[in-house]
Amino acid sequence: MGRYGVDEAVIPYNLNGESNWWHDINDSPLWQDRIFHILTALYGLVAVIALVQLVRIHLRVPEFGWTTQKVFHFLNFLVNGVRGIVFIFRRNVQDLHPEIVRHILLDMPSLVFFTTYALLVLFWAEIYYQARAESTDGLRPIFFTINVAVYSIQ
């Protein structure tokens, strides 16, 4: 069993001497702009779909007010809209001062995303409990408690 030096143990990732496509894309402002514009368009599309769903549901049953389903679609619209805005203005966001404003703008969509899908779990739990003719009184306080804990920890 022989001993190898560090140079012999490293496997080169570029055997032909050609440029690595990942580094070319990563170092190219044009490619970065294209990728961020695509992400902006996709997040914007999801935000518009969520807003359309919210309006459709509200027009169909306006007498129910803010139901769990309406809040879910509103939060989806909010999360994806803010993420789209952050992607389109990413250079301006990186220059925001004080730094806490930048962190809030970058972290809030993730927290609201958590709340959105915790709300979806609440919606399913309410349906399950109602189908079994059990009380759903304790579900919302648990939802709020979990959200307060997650937001506090963050």
N, C-alpha and C positions, 0 to 999 in steps of 0.2 A: 504494500500500500504506500503510494508515494505522497509527497506533500506538494501542494500547489500554492503558488503565490496568488495574491489578490487579482492581478491582471489576467491570469489564466482562468480564474473562477468566474469572472464576469462574462456573461454572454452578451455580445453586442446585439442591439435591437435593429441595427441598420447595416445589413451585410453588404449591400451593393453600393454604398456611398451616396445613395440618392437621399433627397430630403424626406423627412418624416412628415406625412400629411397632417398629423395632429398638431405638430408644432407650427406648421405653416398656417393652419386655421387659427390656432390659439394666438399667434402673433399678428394676425391680420385684422386691423380695425374694420375693414370692409366686411369680412366674414362675421365678425362679432356683431356689427350693426345688423346684418341680415338675420342672424340667429335671434337677436333680441327683438327685431321687428316681427319675426314669425311667432315668437312667444307672446308678444303683445297682441297680435291678431288672434291667436288661439285663446288667450285669457279673455280678450274682448268678446269673442264669439260665445264663450261659455257664459259670460256676464249678460250678454244680450238675451241669450236663451233663458236664463234664469229670470230676467226681468219680464220677458214675454209670458213665461209661465205664471209669474206672480200676477200680472195684469189679467190674464185669462181666468185664473182662479177667482180673483176678486170680482171680475165682471159676472162670473157665473153665480157666485154666492156672496154678495156684498154684505148681507145681513149678519154674517158670522164674525165680522171684525178680523182681528189678527189671530188666525189659527196657527197651530204648529207648522202646518204645511206652508202657509204664507211666510212665516218667519224664516223657515228653512230656505225658501227661494230668495227672500230678501238678503239673507246672510251670504248665500252663494253669489248673488249679484255684487254685494259689497266686497267680498274677498277677492273675487276674480277681477272686478273693476280696479281695485286698488293695486293688485299685482300687475295688471296690464299697465297702469299709470306708472308704477315704479320701474317697469322694464323700459318703457318708452323714454322716461326721463332719468335713466340710471346714472348718467354722468352728473346731472344736477343733484341727484339724491346723494351721491358719494361726497359732494362738496358741502352738504348741509352742516350748519353750525348752530347751536351747540350739538355735540355728538349724540346726545340723548335723543334729539329729534330724529336723527337718522335711524337710531336703533328702534325707536317706537314705530317709525314708518316701515321698517323692514321686518320687525317682529310681530306687529299687530295682525297682519293678514294670517299668519300661522296660528295665532291664538284664536282668532275668529273662525278659522277653518276648524280648529278643534271643537269650538262651541257648536258650529254648524253640524258636524257629524255626531256630536254628543246629543244634539237635538234630534237627529235622525234616529238614534238609538232610543231616545225617550219616546218618540213617535211610535216606533215598533213595540216598545214595552207597553205603552198605553193600549195599543190594539190587542196585544196578547192578553193583558190583564182583563180588558173588557170582554174579550171572547170567552174567557174562563169565568166571567161574572164575579171578578174580584175587584177590590177597591184600588183605585189608582192614586189615592190621596198622597201617598208617600213618595211617588216618583219625581214630581217636580222639585220638592225640597232637596232630594238627592242630587238632581241635575244641577241646581243652583249651587249646592255645597261643593260639588266636584269642580265646577267652573271657577268659583271663588278661590278654591285651593290652587288650581292650576295658574290662574292669573296672579295670585299672591306669590307663588314660588317664582314665577317668571320675573 
